[in-house]
Amino acid sequence: MKETVQQYIGRIRGYVAGKDPLRVQAATPGRIRKLVRRLPSRRLKRRPAPGKWSIAEILAHLAEVELVAGYRIRMILGSPGTKIQAFDQDLWAKVGRYRALDAHHSLEMFRILREHNLALLRSLKPRQWKQYGMHQERGKETVARITEMFAGHDLNHLKQIERLAKR
């Protein structure tokens, strides 16, 4: 059974509860790099089950989601109250050909985009953290909430990568 939007929000926020979202986000690329650096390409591309993503596909997803996060935050900062469109991650994986992408290139793209986004977030004034957009599925999302959600999203996928790397 697919989880509801509210269940998803609760699960993702639960991963980051009590943690500093910026520290979580800053640590993620290095944690992933340690997990995957010695894995051969065939292991990175191996799916654990039909319809489940490989490590390489998760890394491609993280890179594109980081692009989305940066765009959303910049739109909110430039146009408070802006509409935030949801996206179908499975469709993006198909259209983006995640299965064919090099895992290490995706990780590098993720790392660079993350550094850039963190630099912006660290420069924000307190009032800017409260600026918001209206997410198509989740409703009002402040920059602070987006930052928290993306940190929880990191931890969710880190757990997946850890499991897959140990197999």
C-alpha positions in Angstrom: 0.0 0.0 0.0 1.4 3.4 -1.0 1.8 5.9 1.8 -0.2 9.1 2.0 1.4 12.5 1.7 1.0 13.0 5.4 2.6 9.6 6.2 5.5 10.5 3.9 6.0 13.8 5.6 5.9 12.2 9.0 8.4 9.4 8.0 10.9 11.8 6.4 10.7 14.4 9.2 11.1 11.5 11.7 14.5 10.7 10.2 15.8 14.2 10.9 14.1 14.8 14.2 16.5 16.2 16.8 19.2 16.7 14.2 20.5 19.9 12.5 19.3 19.7 8.9 22.2 21.7 7.5 24.7 19.3 9.2 22.9 16.3 7.9 23.0 17.8 4.4 26.6 18.7 4.7 27.6 15.2 5.7 25.6 13.3 3.2 27.9 13.4 0.1 30.9 12.3 2.1 29.0 9.5 3.8 27.8 8.2 0.4 31.3 8.5 -1.1 32.7 6.2 1.7 29.9 3.7 1.0 30.3 3.4 -2.7 34.0 4.3 -3.5 35.2 0.7 -3.7 32.1 -0.9 -5.2 32.4 -2.1 -8.8 30.1 -0.6 -11.4 28.1 -3.8 -11.7 27.3 -3.7 -8.0 26.3 0.0 -8.2 23.9 -0.8 -11.0 22.4 -4.0 -9.6 18.8 -3.6 -8.6 17.8 -5.4 -5.4 14.4 -6.4 -6.9 12.4 -5.7 -10.0 11.1 -2.1 -9.8 13.5 -1.2 -7.0 16.3 1.3 -7.6 20.0 0.4 -7.7 22.6 2.5 -5.9 23.4 4.2 -9.2 19.8 5.1 -9.7 19.5 6.5 -6.1 22.5 8.7 -6.7 21.0 10.0 -10.0 17.8 10.7 -8.1 19.7 12.5 -5.3 21.5 14.7 -7.9 18.3 15.7 -9.6 16.4 16.2 -6.4 19.2 18.6 -5.3 18.7 20.5 -8.5 14.9 20.7 -7.6 15.6 21.8 -4.0 17.9 24.6 -5.1 15.3 25.8 -7.7 12.4 25.7 -5.2 14.3 27.6 -2.5 15.4 30.3 -5.0 11.9 30.6 -6.4 10.5 31.1 -2.8 13.2 33.6 -1.9 12.6 35.6 -5.1 8.8 35.2 -5.2 7.3 34.3 -1.8 4.1 32.3 -2.0 5.1 30.8 -5.4 3.6 27.6 -6.5 5.8 24.5 -6.1 5.1 21.8 -8.6 5.4 18.1 -7.4 7.1 15.6 -9.7 6.9 11.9 -10.3 10.3 10.5 -9.3 9.7 7.2 -11.2 8.9 9.1 -14.4 12.0 11.3 -13.9 14.1 8.1 -13.4 12.8 6.7 -16.7 13.0 9.9 -18.7 16.4 10.8 -17.2 17.7 7.3 -17.9 19.0 6.8 -14.4 19.9 3.2 -15.1 22.4 4.3 -17.8 24.1 7.0 -15.7 27.5 6.7 -14.1 27.1 6.5 -10.3 30.2 8.4 -9.6 29.3 11.2 -12.0 25.9 11.5 -10.3 27.5 11.6 -6.9 29.8 14.4 -8.0 26.9 16.4 -9.5 25.0 15.9 -6.2 28.1 17.0 -4.2 28.6 20.2 -6.2 24.9 21.2 -6.2 24.7 20.4 -2.5 27.7 22.7 -1.7 26.1 25.5 -3.7 22.8 25.1 -2.0 24.3 24.9 1.4 26.2 28.2 0.8 22.9 29.9 0.0 21.1 28.4 3.0 23.9 29.5 5.4 23.7 33.0 4.1 20.0 33.4 4.8 18.6 35.9 7.3 16.2 34.6 9.9 13.1 36.1 8.1 14.1 34.3 4.9 13.8 30.9 6.6 10.1 31.7 7.1 9.4 32.5 3.4 7.3 29.9 1.8 5.9 28.4 -1.4 2.7 26.4 -1.9 3.6 22.8 -2.7 1.1 21.1 -5.0 0.7 18.1 -2.7 2.0 19.2 0.7 0.7 22.7 0.9 2.6 25.6 2.6 6.3 24.9 2.8 8.8 27.3 4.3 12.5 27.3 3.3 13.1 25.9 6.8 10.6 23.0 6.2 12.1 22.3 2.7 15.6 22.1 4.3 14.3 19.7 6.9 12.5 17.6 4.3 15.6 17.3 2.1 17.8 16.4 5.1 15.3 13.6 6.0 15.2 12.6 2.3 19.0 12.2 2.5 18.8 10.0 5.6 16.1 7.9 3.9 18.3 7.2 0.9 21.5 6.8 2.9 19.8 3.9 4.7 18.9 2.3 1.3 22.5 2.8 0.0 23.9 1.3 3.2 21.7 -1.8 2.9 22.5 -2.2 -0.8 26.3 -1.7 -0.3 26.4 -4.5 2.3 24.8 -7.1 0.1 
